[in-house]
Amino acid sequence: MTLAGSLLLLGGFVLLLALGAPMVVAVQGLGIMSVPTNAYAAVAKYPLLALPMFVLAGLILERAGVALRLVRLAASLVGDRRGALGVVAVVVCMFLGGISGSGPADAAAAATVLLPAMTRQGYPPAFSASLIAAAGSTAILIPPSVAFIIYAVLVPGAGVPALFAGGLIPGILAGLSLIVPLLVFTRRGGFGADAPAEQPPFWRSLREASWGLFAPVIILGGLGSGMFTPTEAGVVAAVYGLFVGGVIYRTLTWRMLYEVFAEAAEISAVVLVIISLAAVFAHAGSTVGAFDAFAKGLIGLAPNEAWMLVLVTLMLLIAGMLLDAVSIYFVFLPILLPIMAAFQWHPVWFGVVMTMNLAIGQFTPPMAVNLMVTTKIAGVGMESTVRWVVWMVAAMVAAMALVIVFPELVLWLPRRLGYL
């Protein structure tokens, strides 16, 4: 198949996606049995068992009141200077990212707790929604990350522990990069000056939040010591969340538990259905040779490795604005794997770079799943956030550029921990 044919296939996929056509329509000529066979094979993978467990653990810990306690801890660290509550929002989202592994869940938990307080301090609701949506995207970079689990299933040589460790420093960089536009806007607009925040006592805040902070320690510590696999780590995290919420904080009721289990099952089912059907499309593209042709076409367009990275980054940024991360992995990885092999890119490094692109897409209109969540909570339209979001996108792109130029920002920690 030629490059033009590959573009036609991908364009047809996007058109059918927009029209809501069933996936089987696109693969009719390949044999109807390719649908159930590939759909089942896509989800019948042991590492994917970790996905619903981490989703459940994140929901349990968030409903147990971890977010509120993390806000108090972050406030005690940052103080009451101008723009402090915005910094607290970024820090809390990064903490929650180490618990939930899901950008929308992270953004929803932080927005519910912080948006009313930020509004009282003079932050425009559209700005607050933009900031929390952007900071919430770090959840798919800071371990445990649902996105990294899916990537590890699809890419040989990229283990979950190595990806978890590799995403930690870039995730922190991505979060810290958002503080730059935050401080600029707070000084120019006078945000956060109307009602100084009360600074909670540090040691009491640390004691109350320590149970939530200990969850990532258990997960990463267990993986690093070899005590359990990523799937077992998800189960341990869920049980730990039940212990904290039911015994320590005593905030979980039987009704809340039912709702948490139902929501976790729904979220996991949606993700797994997307994975299964996206695998059918991946099989179709591979069978007709479209992905290889597209990859060769891209390699022919780029005169060197640097230009190829620019092309791939632009392609993923645009895709992240239009599609969800799970679909992007299945649609684009078959195209990108031959390019990775041609330029000898490390699969862990490229996985983190790819996920940073998708993190930016989570708060970049028109799709922007994180922004959909925060604007709904803030009661504002998504169009009102564009003037703020564009600067936050620029800040996170700058952080991603550092990761691209200096691969050791990703690879150093996995090597130190013995994962590479």
Number of C-alpha atoms within 10 A of each C-alpha: 12 15 17 12 15 21 15 13 18 18 12 13 17 14 12 15 13 9 9 9 12 11 16 17 10 16 18 13 10 14 9 12 11 16 21 14 13 20 22 16 12 22 19 12 10 10 18 19 18 20 26 23 25 28 28 28 26 30 25 31 26 24 18 26 20 26 25 20 20 26 24 22 26 26 26 20 18 16 18 17 11 20 25 23 26 27 24 24 28 26 25 29 32 24 25 31 29 29 32 30 28 27 28 24 22 32 31 23 25 27 28 15 15 21 23 15 16 25 19 16 20 16 25 18 22 24 24 25 34 29 28 30 34 31 35 37 34 37 31 30 35 31 27 34 27 26 25 28 23 20 24 21 18 16 16 11 13 22 20 26 24 25 30 26 26 28 32 22 19 23 27 17 19 29 27 18 22 24 22 14 18 22 17 12 16 18 14 8 13 15 24 25 19 13 15 16 19 11 15 16 13 15 11 13 19 19 13 19 21 15 19 27 18 13 23 20 12 15 25 20 14 17 20 18 9 10 11 17 17 27 20 18 22 24 22 20 25 23 16 20 27 20 18 22 24 17 11 13 14 13 13 20 12 9 8 14 18 11 14 21 16 13 15 22 15 13 15 19 13 11 17 19 15 18 20 23 23 22 24 26 23 22 21 22 21 15 11 15 15 24 29 22 21 23 22 16 15 18 19 11 12 14 10 11 14 11 13 18 14 12 16 16 21 13 13 25 21 15 19 28 22 19 20 18 24 18 21 17 26 24 22 18 20 21 22 19 18 17 21 15 11 13 12 9 15 14 20 29 23 18 24 29 23 22 26 29 25 29 31 27 29 31 35 28 20 17 17 23 22 29 32 23 20 31 25 14 16 20 11 15 13 21 11 15 23 18 12 18 24 14 15 27 20 15 20 24 19 15 21 25 13 14 22 19 10 12 18 15 18 27 22 14 20 21 14 10 13 10 18 15
